[in-house]
Amino acid sequence: MALMITDECINCDVCEPVCPNNAIYQGEFIFEIDPARCTECVGHFAEPQCVAICPVNCIPLNPNYVETQEELLEKYQKLTEESVTNK
């Protein structure tokens, strides 16, 4: 499942640069995660990098985007193919 950033976000900007899928962006008030690009770092790392680095633990699983590990891996493969095609 994709991750989400809650209102506890302090806009410290440490999560955005560690996201390998460019899924994190500055929203109107806090950073946000694009669920179409979030793979929980499956295919890149053993654990979500944004969760590991967040100083306030405000990045839980997003219950609106339930995905299996296999689905996350498929999304990773699709995103990887797109980035190669767009270069």
C-alpha positions in Angstrom: 0.0 0.0 0.0 1.1 3.5 -0.5 2.3 5.7 2.3 0.8 9.1 3.4 2.0 12.1 5.3 -0.2 13.2 8.2 -0.8 16.7 9.6 1.9 16.1 12.1 4.4 16.9 9.3 6.8 19.7 10.3 7.9 20.5 6.7 11.5 19.6 7.5 12.1 18.5 3.9 14.1 15.4 4.7 11.7 13.0 3.1 11.5 14.4 -0.4 15.1 13.9 -1.4 15.3 10.3 -0.2 12.3 9.1 -2.2 13.6 7.0 -5.2 10.3 7.4 -7.1 9.9 11.1 -6.7 6.5 10.4 -5.1 6.9 13.1 -2.4 6.2 16.7 -3.1 5.4 20.0 -1.3 1.6 20.3 -1.0 -0.3 23.4 0.0 0.5 23.0 3.7 2.6 19.9 4.2 4.5 17.4 2.1 2.4 14.9 0.3 2.9 11.5 -1.3 1.5 10.6 -4.8 0.1 7.1 -4.3 0.5 6.4 -8.0 4.3 6.7 -7.5 4.8 5.3 -4.0 6.0 1.8 -3.9 7.1 1.9 -0.2 10.6 1.7 -1.7 9.9 -1.8 -2.9 12.5 -2.5 -5.7 14.9 0.1 -4.2 15.3 -0.5 -0.5 14.3 -3.0 2.2 12.3 -0.3 4.1 10.6 3.0 3.1 13.3 5.6 3.2 10.9 8.5 4.1 9.7 6.5 7.2 13.2 5.7 8.3 14.3 9.4 8.1 11.2 11.2 9.4 11.9 12.8 12.7 8.3 13.0 13.8 6.9 9.6 12.6 4.2 11.1 10.5 4.3 8.7 7.5 1.9 5.7 8.0 0.4 3.4 5.5 -2.4 4.9 3.5 -5.5 2.8 4.1 -7.1 4.1 0.8 -4.4 2.4 -1.3 -4.1 -1.2 -0.3 -1.5 -3.0 -2.4 0.3 -6.4 -2.0 4.1 -6.7 -2.2 3.6 -8.1 -5.7 1.5 -5.1 -6.8 4.1 -2.7 -5.4 6.9 -4.5 -7.3 4.8 -4.3 -10.5 4.4 -0.6 -9.9 8.1 -0.2 -9.3 8.9 -2.0 -12.6 6.4 0.2 -14.5 7.9 3.3 -13.0 11.4 2.1 -13.8 10.5 1.4 -17.4 8.9 4.9 -17.7 12.0 6.6 -16.4 14.2 4.7 -18.9 11.8 5.5 -21.8 11.7 9.2 -20.9 15.5 9.7 -20.9 
